[in-house]
């Protein structure tokens, strides 16, 4: 046998599953990179940062920050939009529209009242802010309870939000969100957050 024959024999055989058991299409993420030669002046970078940071300012109208072409990459929001039959922008409006006190927001706040145990030291929503071309990345420093240690034992954890900004509007968003399993303590039929 030739070397090529041995290599072919070493390859695993693909066996087609019955149609009913076919796996969903593989996840195919879109890789977004700045256009070749993308440049921005210091003033343009500062303006892009200003727009992105407004998203985290208390009491700001977040809907006014987003462009109708807004594209979301947070999987929980993408799923929510799909389930609601909405596009990314309309779902964004449904989550962040209305008076600041009435909106649900997308934050990771604790549900059901005051947190148990000591309160952690404050984090920093805007620990690091960097901009390149039309993209702004905001790194958040959070302080969390170590679940393996006594109450009041804290550790730092970092998360991020990245925005593409065009003409003074948010047009695209990425973060490290995941789709969480349902809350086992939620009422039957509830979403459980």
N, CA and C of each residue as an Amber inpcrd file, in Angstrom:
protein
   579
   0.8430000  -1.1850000   0.0000000   0.0000000   0.0000000   0.0000000
   0.8820000   1.2410000   0.0000000   0.3660000   2.2760000  -0.6350000
   1.1130000   3.5280000  -0.6740000   0.8490000   4.3120000   0.6080000
   1.6690000   5.3100000   0.8190000   1.4870000   6.1750000   1.9930000
   0.1160000   6.8520000   1.9480000  -0.3380000   7.2750000   0.7710000
  -1.6350000   7.9210000   0.6320000  -2.7550000   6.9600000   1.0140000
  -2.6760000   5.7010000   0.6520000  -3.6990000   4.7180000   1.0100000
  -3.7770000   4.5790000   2.5180000  -2.6330000   4.5000000   3.1780000
  -2.6210000   4.3910000   4.6420000  -3.2650000   5.6230000   5.2720000
  -2.9710000   6.7850000   4.7250000  -3.5520000   8.0060000   5.2760000
  -5.0760000   7.9950000   5.1110000  -5.5580000   7.5360000   3.9740000
  -6.9950000   7.4830000   3.7510000  -7.6550000   6.4740000   4.6720000
  -6.9900000   5.3350000   4.9130000  -7.5490000   4.3260000   5.8070000
  -7.6020000   4.8190000   7.2470000  -6.7230000   5.7410000   7.6030000
  -6.6780000   6.2470000   8.9750000  -7.7790000   7.2680000   9.2440000
  -8.4050000   7.7950000   8.1860000  -9.4530000   8.7820000   8.3850000
 -10.7080000   8.1120000   8.9110000 -11.3960000   8.7420000   9.8880000
 -12.6460000   8.1580000  10.3770000 -13.7180000   8.2190000   9.2920000
 -14.5640000   7.2180000   9.2720000 -15.6470000   7.1840000   8.3060000
 -16.8190000   7.9660000   8.8390000 -17.4210000   8.7710000   7.9980000
 -18.6100000   9.5280000   8.3840000 -19.8270000   8.6720000   8.0620000
 -20.6610000   8.4520000   9.0490000 -21.8660000   7.6700000   8.8500000
 -23.0410000   8.6240000   8.9930000 -23.8700000   8.6540000   7.9810000
 -25.0140000   9.5640000   8.0120000 -26.0290000   9.0760000   9.0240000
 -26.5020000   9.9890000   9.8330000 -27.5490000   9.6690000  10.8030000
 -28.8940000   9.7480000  10.1090000 -29.8960000   9.0640000  10.6310000
 -31.2430000   9.2060000  10.0540000 -31.6560000  10.6720000  10.0710000
 -32.4950000  11.0540000   9.1370000 -32.8870000  12.4590000   8.9810000
 -33.4160000  13.0530000  10.2760000 -34.1840000  12.3120000  11.0490000
 -34.7660000  12.8350000  12.2880000 -33.7030000  13.1210000  13.3330000
 -32.5690000  12.4470000  13.2550000 -31.5370000  12.6190000  14.2710000
 -30.4090000  13.5400000  13.7960000 -30.5760000  14.1910000  12.6560000
 -29.5420000  15.0770000  12.1400000 -29.2790000  16.2020000  13.1320000
 -28.0140000  16.4980000  13.3390000 -27.6310000  17.5970000  14.2230000
 -27.9430000  18.9220000  13.5350000 -28.1720000  19.9780000  14.3110000
 -28.3920000  21.2930000  13.6980000 -27.1390000  21.7200000  12.9460000
 -27.3110000  22.6750000  12.0730000 -26.1780000  23.1880000  11.3100000
 -25.0990000  23.6570000  12.2680000 -23.8300000  23.4510000  11.9150000
 -22.7510000  23.8650000  12.8240000 -22.7350000  25.3750000  13.0020000
 -22.2680000  25.7950000  14.1630000 -22.1270000  27.2110000  14.4770000
 -21.0590000  27.7890000  13.5750000 -21.3720000  28.8500000  12.8930000
 -20.4480000  29.4600000  11.9520000 -20.3420000  30.9440000  12.2650000
 -19.4660000  31.3180000  13.2110000 -19.3740000  32.7270000  13.5940000
 -18.7970000  33.5810000  12.4730000 -19.2080000  34.8160000  12.4440000
 -18.6680000  35.7690000  11.4940000 -17.4930000  36.4700000  12.1570000
 -16.3610000  36.4140000  11.5140000 -15.1830000  37.0900000  12.0360000
 -15.1970000  38.5170000  11.4840000 -15.2010000  39.4860000  12.3760000
 -15.2500000  40.8820000  11.9630000 -13.8900000  41.5070000  12.2340000
 -13.3130000  42.0530000  11.2050000 -12.0420000  42.7450000  11.3530000
 -12.1810000  44.1120000  10.7000000 -11.4150000  45.0780000  11.1820000
 -11.4870000  46.4000000  10.5500000 -11.1220000  46.2980000   9.0740000
 -11.7310000  47.1160000   8.2750000 -11.4270000  47.1460000   6.8470000
  -9.9510000  47.4780000   6.6590000  -9.3840000  46.9400000   5.6020000
  -7.9810000  47.2170000   5.3050000  -7.7870000  48.7210000   5.2110000
  -6.7730000  49.1960000   5.8770000  -6.4730000  50.6120000   5.8470000
  -7.3810000  51.4610000   6.7250000  -8.1750000  50.8360000   7.5630000
  -9.0810000  51.5730000   8.4400000  -8.2780000  52.4810000   9.3570000
  -8.6290000  53.7180000   9.3620000  -7.9630000  54.6710000  10.2510000
  -9.0150000  55.5480000  10.9040000  -8.6430000  56.1100000  11.9990000
  -9.5110000  57.0650000  12.6850000  -8.6180000  58.1030000  13.3390000
  -9.0730000  59.3260000  13.3060000  -8.3210000  60.3960000  13.9420000
  -8.4970000  60.2700000  15.4580000  -7.6300000  60.8940000  16.2420000
  -7.8340000  60.8950000  17.6890000  -9.2080000  61.4430000  18.0850000
  -9.7010000  62.4420000  17.3760000 -11.0250000  63.0000000  17.6900000
 -12.1270000  61.9820000  17.3970000 -12.0090000  61.2350000  16.3000000
 -12.9980000  60.2110000  15.9680000 -12.9840000  59.0780000  16.9930000
 -11.7840000  58.6780000  17.4410000 -11.6870000  57.6320000  18.4700000
 -12.3030000  58.1110000  19.7830000 -12.0380000  59.3620000  20.1460000
 -12.6100000  59.9140000  21.3770000 -14.1310000  59.9630000  21.2900000
 -14.6770000  60.3300000  20.1430000 -16.1300000  60.3780000  19.9680000
 -16.7310000  58.9680000  20.0350000 -16.0800000  57.9940000  19.4270000
 -16.5700000  56.6100000  19.4870000 -16.5770000  56.1150000  20.9310000
 -15.5240000  56.4350000  21.6890000 -15.4820000  56.0580000  23.1090000
 -16.6110000  56.7340000  23.8790000 -16.8260000  58.0200000  23.6140000
 -17.8810000  58.7590000  24.3110000 -19.2360000  58.1010000  24.0800000
 -19.5340000  57.7490000  22.8320000 -20.8200000  57.1260000  22.5050000
 -20.9460000  55.7770000  23.2110000 -19.9160000  54.9510000  23.1430000
 -19.9630000  53.6270000  23.7880000 -20.1110000  53.7520000  25.3040000
 -19.4120000  54.6910000  25.9120000 -19.4840000  54.8530000  27.3660000
 -20.8370000  55.3840000  27.8230000 -21.5470000  56.0960000  26.9570000
 -22.8830000  56.5690000  27.3100000 -23.8150000  55.4070000  27.6310000
 -23.5680000  54.2480000  27.0210000 -24.3980000  53.0740000  27.2770000
 -24.4200000  52.7260000  28.7660000 -23.3390000  53.0090000  29.4810000
 -23.2190000  52.6560000  30.8990000 -23.5730000  53.8040000  31.8380000
 -23.8710000  54.9690000  31.2980000 -24.1970000  56.1310000  32.1270000
 -25.5930000  55.9610000  32.7230000 -25.7590000  56.2780000  34.0070000
 -27.0810000  56.1480000  34.6140000 -28.0790000  57.1230000  33.9970000
 -29.3010000  56.6460000  33.7950000 -30.3890000  57.4860000  33.3200000
 -30.3500000  57.8450000  31.8480000 -29.3840000  57.3310000  31.0950000
 -29.2990000  57.6800000  29.6790000 -30.3550000  56.8970000  28.8860000
 -30.8260000  57.4910000  27.8080000 -31.7620000  56.8240000  26.9040000
 -30.9280000  55.9490000  25.9700000 -30.8050000  54.6840000  26.3080000
 -29.9730000  53.7760000  25.5210000 -30.5170000  53.5750000  24.1140000
 -31.8190000  53.6140000  23.9640000 -32.4090000  53.4190000  22.6330000
 -31.9320000  54.5140000  21.6870000 -31.7920000  55.7400000  22.1810000
 -31.3280000  56.8420000  21.3420000 -29.8860000  56.6300000  20.8810000
 -29.1400000  55.7800000  21.5690000 -27.7510000  55.5060000  21.1870000
 -27.6380000  54.5270000  20.0270000 -28.6610000  53.6850000  19.8210000
 -28.5830000  52.6050000  18.8400000 -29.1350000  53.0240000  17.4880000
 -28.4740000  52.5600000  16.4460000 -28.9120000  52.7760000  15.0850000
 -29.9190000  51.6800000  14.7070000 -30.8990000  51.9730000  13.8610000
 -31.8480000  50.9350000  13.4450000 -31.2050000  49.7210000  12.7690000
 -29.9710000  49.8600000  12.3070000 -29.2630000  48.7180000  11.7060000
 -28.5330000  47.8780000  12.7550000 -28.7410000  48.1750000  14.0270000
 -28.0520000  47.5310000  15.1600000 -28.0280000  46.0080000  15.0160000
 -26.8380000  45.4320000  15.2140000 -26.6300000  43.9830000  15.1410000
 -26.1190000  43.5020000  16.4970000 -26.7710000  42.4920000  17.0420000
 -26.4540000  41.9740000  18.3750000 -25.7540000  40.6160000  18.2620000
 -24.7200000  40.4190000  19.1030000 -24.0230000  39.1310000  19.1560000
 -24.1260000  38.4760000  20.5340000 -24.8220000  39.0920000  21.4770000
 -25.0640000  38.4750000  22.7860000 -26.0550000  37.3320000  22.5450000
 -25.6620000  36.0770000  22.8190000 -26.5220000  34.9470000  22.4530000
 -27.8720000  34.9380000  23.1620000 -27.9390000  35.4200000  24.3930000
 -29.2230000  35.4560000  25.1010000 -30.1640000  36.4660000  24.4420000
 -29.6300000  37.6130000  24.0100000 -30.4530000  38.6080000  23.3300000
 -30.8340000  38.1300000  21.9340000 -29.9160000  37.4670000  21.2310000
 -30.2320000  36.9320000  19.9090000 -31.3680000  35.9190000  20.0300000
 -31.2790000  35.0370000  21.0220000 -32.3250000  34.0360000  21.2440000
 -33.6460000  34.7210000  21.6120000 -33.5950000  35.7060000  22.4930000
 -34.7990000  36.4270000  22.8960000 -35.4740000  37.1100000  21.7080000
 -34.6670000  37.7170000  20.8330000 -35.2250000  38.3740000  19.6530000
 -35.8760000  37.3500000  18.7340000 -35.1990000  36.2350000  18.5390000
 -35.7370000  35.1870000  17.6720000 -37.0600000  34.6650000  18.2310000
 -37.0950000  34.3940000  19.5460000 -38.3110000  33.8720000  20.1680000
 -39.4500000  34.8860000  20.1320000 -39.1220000  36.1780000  20.1710000
 -40.1440000  37.2270000  20.1380000 -40.5100000  37.6320000  18.7110000
 -39.8140000  37.0680000  17.7200000 -40.0890000  37.4200000  16.3340000
 -39.6680000  38.8410000  16.0060000 -38.6020000  39.3190000  16.6470000
 -38.1470000  40.7010000  16.4560000 -36.7590000  40.7160000  15.8280000
 -36.4210000  41.8330000  15.1990000 -35.0440000  42.0120000  14.7620000
 -34.2250000  42.5160000  15.9600000 -32.9080000  42.5790000  15.7900000
 -32.0180000  42.9580000  16.8990000 -32.3480000  44.3410000  17.4600000
 -32.6130000  45.2990000  16.5860000 -32.8950000  46.6650000  17.0330000
 -34.2030000  46.7310000  17.8240000 -35.2540000  46.1080000  17.3150000
 -36.5360000  46.1420000  18.0300000 -36.4370000  45.4380000  19.3760000
 -35.6800000  44.3470000  19.4400000 -35.5190000  43.6710000  20.7240000
 -34.7080000  44.5470000  21.6850000 -33.6820000  45.2210000  21.1750000
 -32.9100000  46.1700000  21.9780000 -33.8490000  47.2240000  22.5650000
 -34.7280000  47.7780000  21.7250000 -35.6850000  48.7890000  22.2030000
 -36.5970000  48.2050000  23.2760000 -37.0250000  46.9580000  23.0990000
 -37.9290000  46.3570000  24.0910000 -37.2250000  46.1370000  25.4290000
 -35.9370000  45.9140000  25.4160000 -35.1940000  45.6780000  26.6480000
 -34.7040000  46.9550000  27.3120000 -34.3800000  47.9720000  26.5160000
 -33.7720000  49.1810000  27.0690000 -34.6100000  50.4290000  26.9050000
 -35.8180000  50.3130000  26.3760000 -36.6710000  51.4810000  26.1600000
 -37.4140000  51.8790000  27.4200000 -37.9970000  53.0510000  27.3940000
 -38.8100000  53.5130000  28.5110000 -37.9880000  54.1850000  29.5840000
 -38.6700000  54.6730000  30.6320000 -37.9730000  55.3490000  31.7230000
 -36.9530000  54.4270000  32.3910000 -35.8750000  55.0000000  32.8680000
 -34.7920000  54.2180000  33.4740000 -35.3030000  53.3100000  34.5860000
 -36.2350000  53.7680000  35.4030000 -36.7270000  52.9580000  36.5230000
 -37.5870000  51.7880000  36.0610000 -38.2070000  51.9000000  34.8740000
 -39.1410000  50.8630000  34.4240000 -38.4840000  49.7870000  33.5840000
 -37.3560000  50.0820000  32.9700000 -36.7930000  49.1140000  32.0380000
 -36.0960000  47.9750000  32.7620000 -36.1280000  46.8170000  32.1110000
 -35.5250000  45.6180000  32.6830000 -34.0180000  45.6300000  32.5860000
 -33.4830000  46.2420000  31.5350000 -32.0380000  46.2800000  31.3540000
 -31.4690000  44.9190000  31.0720000 -30.1570000  44.8650000  30.9220000
 -29.5080000  43.6040000  30.6180000 -28.4640000  43.2660000  31.6470000
 -28.4690000  43.9800000  32.7560000 -27.4300000  43.8030000  33.7510000
 -27.5380000  42.4920000  34.4860000 -26.5220000  42.1880000  35.2310000
 -26.4780000  40.9300000  35.9470000 -26.8590000  41.0830000  37.4010000
 -27.7870000  41.9520000  37.6930000 -28.1760000  42.1750000  39.0810000
 -28.8280000  40.9610000  39.6980000 -28.7560000  40.8600000  41.0010000
 -29.3400000  39.7520000  41.7410000 -30.8470000  39.9400000  41.8090000
 -31.5920000  38.8820000  41.6030000 -33.0430000  38.9180000  41.6620000
 -33.5040000  38.5950000  43.0740000 -34.6530000  39.1210000  43.4410000
 -35.2930000  38.7070000  44.6830000 -34.8180000  39.4130000  45.9270000
 -34.4630000  40.6830000  45.8550000 -34.1450000  41.4180000  47.0680000
 -32.6630000  41.5860000  47.3050000 -32.3360000  41.8650000  48.5720000
 -30.9580000  42.1730000  48.9350000 -30.0790000  40.9260000  48.8500000
 -28.7960000  41.1190000  48.4810000 -27.8940000  39.9810000  48.4240000
 -27.6370000  39.4310000  49.8270000 -27.4000000  38.1350000  49.8830000
 -27.0930000  37.5040000  51.1620000 -25.6260000  37.7710000  51.5010000
 -25.3420000  38.0280000  52.7520000 -23.9570000  38.2160000  53.1910000
 -23.4510000  39.6220000  52.9570000 -22.1440000  39.8080000  53.1740000
 -21.5460000  41.1420000  53.0360000 -21.6230000  41.6510000  51.5900000
 -21.5940000  42.9580000  51.4600000 -21.6140000  43.5940000  50.1510000
 -20.1850000  43.7060000  49.6280000 -19.9600000  43.3090000  48.3790000
 -18.5880000  43.3970000  47.8500000 -18.1730000  44.8420000  47.6200000
 -16.8740000  45.0880000  47.5740000 -16.4060000  46.4220000  47.2140000
 -16.8690000  46.7430000  45.7920000 -16.9630000  48.0190000  45.4660000
 -17.4140000  48.3580000  44.1180000 -16.3980000  47.9090000  43.0720000
 -16.9060000  47.5750000  41.9290000 -16.0420000  47.2860000  40.7880000
 -15.8630000  48.5580000  39.9890000 -15.5530000  48.4090000  38.7330000
 -15.3990000  49.5610000  37.8550000 -15.9360000  49.1650000  36.4830000
 -17.0940000  49.7330000  36.1030000 -17.7170000  49.4060000  34.8150000
 -16.8280000  49.7700000  33.6410000 -15.9290000  50.7300000  33.8310000
 -15.0980000  51.2010000  32.7270000 -13.6200000  51.1250000  33.1030000
 -13.2010000  49.9650000  33.5570000 -11.8190000  49.7610000  34.0000000
 -10.8130000  50.0570000  32.8830000 -11.0830000  49.5340000  31.6970000
 -10.2070000  49.7580000  30.5390000 -11.1180000  50.0590000  29.3530000
 -10.7870000  51.0920000  28.5970000 -11.5430000  51.4460000  27.4090000
 -10.5410000  51.6600000  26.2820000 -10.6860000  50.8780000  25.2100000
  -9.7880000  51.0180000  24.0670000 -10.6220000  51.1430000  22.7970000
 -10.0900000  51.8660000  21.8320000 -10.7810000  52.0490000  20.5600000
  -9.7900000  51.8830000  19.4280000 -10.2710000  51.2330000  18.3750000
  -9.5040000  51.1060000  17.1450000 -10.4960000  51.1900000  15.9960000
 -10.1970000  52.0280000  15.0520000 -11.0940000  52.2630000  13.9130000
 -12.4810000  52.5970000  14.4330000 -13.4690000  51.7330000  14.1900000
 -14.8370000  52.0250000  14.6140000 -15.2950000  51.1430000  15.7690000
 -14.3590000  50.4690000  16.4260000 -14.7040000  49.5250000  17.4890000
 -14.1610000  49.9940000  18.8320000 -15.0310000  49.9480000  19.8480000
 -14.6600000  50.3360000  21.2080000 -14.8830000  49.1240000  22.1110000
 -13.8780000  48.7860000  22.9060000 -13.9870000  47.6880000  23.8620000
 -13.9010000  48.2680000  25.2680000 -14.8950000  47.9270000  26.0840000
 -14.9510000  48.3850000  27.4730000 -14.8010000  47.1480000  28.3530000
 -13.7550000  47.1360000  29.1700000 -13.5170000  46.0100000  30.0870000
 -13.9950000  46.4260000  31.4690000 -14.8330000  45.5790000  32.0490000
 -15.4260000  45.8420000  33.3640000 -14.7150000  45.0220000  34.4360000
 -14.3960000  45.6650000  35.5560000 -13.8480000  44.9400000  36.7130000
 -14.9790000  44.7460000  37.7050000 -15.2740000  43.4880000  37.9810000
 -16.3160000  43.1200000  38.9390000 -15.6570000  42.4940000  40.1590000
 -16.2680000  42.6400000  41.3060000 -15.7760000  42.0140000  42.5310000
 -16.8600000  41.0410000  42.9850000 -16.4690000  39.7800000  43.1340000
 -17.4520000  38.7370000  43.4370000 -17.0290000  37.9320000  44.6570000
 -18.0250000  37.3190000  45.2680000 -17.7960000  36.4270000  46.4030000
 -17.1610000  35.1370000  45.9020000 -16.1030000  34.7060000  46.5530000
 -15.5140000  33.3990000  46.2500000 -16.4710000  32.3440000  46.8020000
 -17.0900000  31.5180000  45.9480000 -18.0720000  30.5520000  46.4360000
 -17.4460000  29.4120000  47.2300000 -16.1260000  29.3230000  47.2190000
 -15.4460000  28.2540000  47.9560000 -14.8820000  28.7350000  49.2800000
 -15.1310000  30.0090000  49.6120000 -14.5290000  30.5910000  50.8130000
 -15.6030000  31.2500000  51.6780000 -15.1720000  31.7040000  52.8390000
 -16.0760000  32.3430000  53.8000000 -16.6760000  33.6180000  53.2030000
 -17.8950000  33.9960000  53.6290000 -18.4910000  35.2450000  53.1660000
 -17.5300000  36.4120000  53.3840000 -17.4720000  37.2870000  52.4060000
 -16.5630000  38.4300000  52.4840000 -15.2060000  38.1560000  51.8560000
 -15.0220000  36.9880000  51.2530000 -13.7790000  36.6710000  50.5490000
 -14.0240000  36.9540000  49.0690000 -13.4120000  38.0080000  48.5850000
 -13.7010000  38.5060000  47.2480000 -12.6160000  38.1330000  46.2530000
 -13.0090000  38.1440000  44.9880000 -12.0410000  38.0320000  43.9010000
 -12.5020000  38.9420000  42.7710000 -11.5540000  39.3360000  41.9250000
 -11.8790000  40.1680000  40.7780000 -12.1970000  39.2780000  39.5800000
 -13.1860000  39.6660000  38.8150000 -13.5330000  38.9940000  37.5690000
 -13.7530000  40.0790000  36.5200000 -13.3150000  39.8220000  35.3240000
 -13.4040000  40.8250000  34.2740000 -14.3440000  40.3560000  33.1730000
 -15.1880000  41.2740000  32.7180000 -16.0870000  41.0250000  31.6050000
 -15.8840000  42.1540000  30.6070000 -16.5540000  42.0720000  29.4810000
 -16.3720000  43.1300000  28.4940000 -17.6450000  43.3590000  27.6990000
 -17.7160000  44.5220000  27.1040000 -18.6760000  44.8630000  26.0670000
 -17.8710000  45.5090000  24.9610000 -18.1560000  45.1310000  23.7330000
 -17.5140000  45.7540000  22.5770000 -18.6060000  46.2820000  21.6690000
 -18.3930000  47.4700000  21.1680000 -19.3690000  48.1240000  20.3060000
 -18.6800000  48.5890000  19.0340000 -19.3920000  48.4790000  17.9380000
 -18.9760000  49.1540000  16.7160000 -19.8320000  50.4070000  16.6490000
 -19.1840000  51.5380000  16.4170000 -19.8500000  52.8420000  16.4080000
 -19.7210000  53.4340000  15.0100000 -20.8550000  53.9020000  14.4740000
 -20.8510000  54.5170000  13.1550000 -21.7450000  55.7470000  13.1920000
 -21.2120000  56.8710000  12.7700000 -21.9670000  58.1330000  12.7440000
 -22.6140000  58.4470000  14.0920000 -21.8920000  58.2220000  15.1640000
 -22.3750000  58.5670000  16.4930000 -23.4110000  57.6150000  17.0650000
 -23.5880000  56.4390000  16.4580000 -24.5790000  55.4660000  16.9290000
 -23.9410000  54.0990000  17.1210000 -24.4930000  53.3400000  18.0640000
 -24.0680000  51.9520000  18.2540000 -24.6900000  51.1300000  17.1320000
 -23.8560000  50.4070000  16.3810000 -24.3860000  49.6190000  15.2700000
 -24.1490000  48.1200000  15.4480000 -23.3140000  47.7470000  16.4280000
 -23.0410000  46.3280000  16.6550000 -22.5220000  46.1520000  18.0770000
 -22.8060000  44.9870000  18.6700000 -22.4180000  44.7330000  20.0580000
 -21.9900000  43.2840000  20.2580000 -20.9210000  43.1040000  21.0430000
 -20.4420000  41.7950000  21.4720000 -20.2090000  41.8420000  22.9720000
 -20.3570000  40.7100000  23.6430000 -19.9690000  40.5830000  25.0490000
 -19.7100000  39.1130000  25.3400000 -19.4710000  38.7940000  26.5900000
 -19.1380000  37.4200000  26.9630000 -20.3430000  36.6700000  27.5190000
 -21.5390000  37.1370000  27.2350000 -22.7510000  36.5140000  27.7700000
 -22.9170000  35.0930000  27.2410000 -23.6100000  34.2960000  28.0200000
 -23.9510000  32.9310000  27.6430000 -25.4460000  32.7350000  27.8780000
 -25.9820000  31.6710000  27.3240000 -27.3740000  31.3260000  27.5930000
 -27.3660000  30.4360000  28.8260000 -27.9800000  30.9210000  29.8950000
 -27.9890000  30.1940000  31.1600000 -29.1090000  29.1590000  31.1890000
 -28.8980000  28.0720000  31.9340000 -29.9880000  27.1000000  32.0850000
 -31.1220000  27.7280000  32.8880000 -32.3260000  27.1890000  32.7380000
 -33.4520000  27.7340000  33.4940000 -33.2030000  27.6310000  34.9940000
 -33.7570000  28.5850000  35.7280000 -33.6560000  28.5890000  37.1800000
 -34.5550000  27.4700000  37.7250000 -33.9910000  26.4990000  38.4470000
 -34.8170000  25.3970000  38.9450000 -35.8380000  25.8620000  39.9910000
 -35.6560000  27.0510000  40.5520000 -36.5790000  27.5710000  41.5660000
 -37.6870000  28.4330000  40.9640000 -37.6610000  28.6150000  39.6510000
 -38.6590000  29.4560000  39.0030000 -40.0100000  28.7360000  38.9790000
 -41.0450000  29.5320000  38.9600000 -42.4040000  28.9780000  38.8810000
 -42.5560000  28.2270000  37.5520000 -43.3370000  27.1640000  37.5120000
 -43.5430000  26.4360000  36.2520000 -44.0540000  27.3710000  35.1660000
 -43.4530000  27.2280000  33.9820000 -43.8480000  28.0700000  32.8690000
 -43.1490000  29.4130000  32.8550000 -42.4350000  29.7570000  33.9410000
 -41.7150000  31.0410000  33.9830000 -40.3800000  30.9270000  33.3100000
 -39.7820000  32.0640000  33.0260000 -38.5010000  32.0820000  32.3340000
 -37.3480000  31.8730000  33.2980000 -37.4920000  32.2340000  34.5700000
 -36.4820000  31.9420000  35.5680000 -35.2580000  32.8060000  35.5850000
 -35.0100000  33.5970000  34.5610000 -33.8220000  34.4490000  34.4470000
 -32.6210000  33.7190000  34.9480000
